[in-house]
Amino acid sequence: MCYLSTKMELLEILLNHIIPKMFKKIVILLALVALGSCQLGGLQTGEVTSEAWEMANWSTNHLSSYTSAQGQHVVKNIRDLTTQVVSGLVYRFTMDVSVIGPTGTLSFTCRVAIYDQSWTSSRGFLSSEPPKCILYIKDESFLNKGINIDYNN
């Protein structure tokens, strides 16, 4: 059994041994909780922000080779947005795009993955996930004419 001779001795033990060990455990616990809520490298479902719209509008200047349509590409809607922190930020989303061309307006649904590293001004489509655009046909009689269009060659 251990007897303490003074209150000062008890205070010294508390301050030098017990409290620092408890504090260390509390700090470790808080760090684990913080890391558990932050998934570095993991996909995060997000709401459509002004940054997502910026990525979508940027992509419209580079989609003509994926839609094979000439004309102004305009984003109408963004959905299914996820972001991923890497050595920058990867935005993945589906968007509805109208292409206003000389023969009328075509509608596409495009799935894109855009890499953005703002501090180096680097931005582009992920080479491992090139954009995939599908022509949205409102008039199904178009299909009965035996025309087959593949816009993702």
C-alpha positions in Angstrom: 0.0 0.0 0.0 1.2 3.5 -0.8 0.7 6.4 1.5 1.1 10.0 0.4 2.7 12.3 2.9 1.3 15.6 1.7 -1.4 17.1 -0.5 1.5 18.5 -2.6 2.7 15.0 -3.3 -0.8 14.0 -4.4 -1.0 17.1 -6.7 2.4 16.4 -8.1 1.4 12.8 -9.0 -1.8 14.0 -10.6 -0.1 16.7 -12.7 2.9 14.7 -13.8 1.5 11.2 -14.3 -2.2 10.7 -14.3 -3.5 13.8 -16.1 -0.9 13.6 -19.0 -1.8 10.0 -19.7 -5.5 10.8 -19.7 -4.9 13.8 -21.9 -2.9 11.7 -24.3 -5.8 9.2 -24.5 -8.3 12.0 -25.1 -6.2 13.5 -27.9 -5.8 10.1 -29.6 -9.5 9.4 -29.3 -10.4 12.8 -30.8 -7.9 12.2 -33.6 -9.5 8.8 -34.4 -13.0 10.4 -34.5 -11.7 13.1 -36.8 -10.1 10.6 -39.1 -13.2 8.5 -39.1 -15.3 11.3 -40.4 -12.8 12.4 -43.1 -12.2 9.9 -45.8 -9.1 11.0 -47.6 -9.1 9.4 -51.0 -12.7 8.1 -50.5 -15.7 9.2 -52.6 -17.9 11.8 -51.1 -21.4 12.4 -52.3 -21.9 16.1 -52.6 -24.4 18.7 -53.4 -24.0 20.6 -56.6 -21.9 23.7 -55.8 -20.7 26.6 -57.8 -17.4 24.6 -58.2 -19.2 21.7 -59.7 -21.0 24.1 -62.1 -17.6 25.5 -63.0 -16.3 22.0 -63.8 -19.4 21.3 -65.9 -19.1 24.5 -67.8 -15.4 23.9 -68.4 -16.2 20.5 -69.8 -18.6 21.8 -72.4 -15.7 23.4 -74.2 -14.1 19.9 -74.6 -17.1 17.6 -75.2 -17.5 17.9 -79.0 -15.2 14.9 -79.7 -17.3 12.8 -77.3 -20.7 13.9 -78.6 -19.6 14.2 -82.3 -21.9 17.2 -82.5 -20.9 20.6 -83.7 -22.3 23.6 -82.0 -22.4 25.3 -78.6 -22.6 22.7 -75.7 -24.7 24.0 -72.8 -25.1 22.3 -69.4 -28.8 21.9 -68.4 -28.5 19.8 -65.3 -26.0 18.1 -63.0 -26.7 15.0 -60.9 -25.0 12.1 -59.2 -22.1 14.3 -58.0 -19.2 12.7 -56.1 -15.8 14.2 -55.2 -12.6 12.6 -54.3 -9.5 14.1 -52.7 -6.3 13.0 -54.4 -3.4 15.3 -55.1 -6.1 17.7 -56.2 -9.9 17.1 -56.4 -11.7 14.7 -58.8 -15.3 15.6 -59.7 -17.5 12.8 -61.1 -21.0 13.6 -62.2 -23.7 13.1 -64.8 -25.0 16.1 -66.7 -27.6 16.8 -69.3 -26.2 18.8 -72.2 -27.9 20.5 -75.1 -25.9 21.1 -78.3 -27.2 24.0 -80.3 -26.0 23.4 -83.8 -26.8 24.5 -87.4 -29.4 21.8 -87.9 -31.1 22.2 -84.5 -30.6 21.2 -80.9 -29.5 17.8 -79.7 -29.7 16.5 -76.2 -27.1 14.3 -74.5 -26.5 12.7 -71.1 -22.8 12.8 -70.3 -20.9 11.1 -67.5 -17.6 12.9 -66.8 -14.7 12.7 -64.4 -12.7 15.9 -64.1 -9.4 16.3 -62.3 -8.7 19.7 -60.9 -5.5 20.9 -59.1 -6.2 24.6 -58.5 -2.8 25.6 -57.2 -1.1 24.5 -60.4 -4.0 25.5 -62.7 -4.2 21.8 -63.9 -7.6 20.6 -65.1 -8.7 17.8 -67.4 -10.7 14.7 -68.0 -9.3 11.6 -66.2 -7.6 9.6 -68.9 -8.8 6.4 -67.1 -12.4 7.6 -67.2 -13.0 9.5 -70.5 -16.4 11.2 -70.9 -19.3 9.0 -72.0 -22.1 10.8 -73.8 -25.4 9.2 -75.0 -27.7 10.9 -77.4 -31.1 11.4 -75.9 -33.8 10.8 -78.5 -37.2 12.3 -77.9 -38.7 11.1 -81.2 -38.5 7.3 -81.3 -39.6 7.2 -85.0 -35.9 8.2 -85.6 -35.0 4.6 -84.6 -37.3 3.0 -87.0 -35.3 4.3 -90.0 -32.5 1.8 -89.4 -30.0 4.5 -88.3 -27.4 3.5 -85.7 -25.3 6.2 -84.1 -22.4 5.4 -81.8 -21.1 8.6 -80.2 -18.5 6.9 -78.0 -16.0 5.5 -80.5 
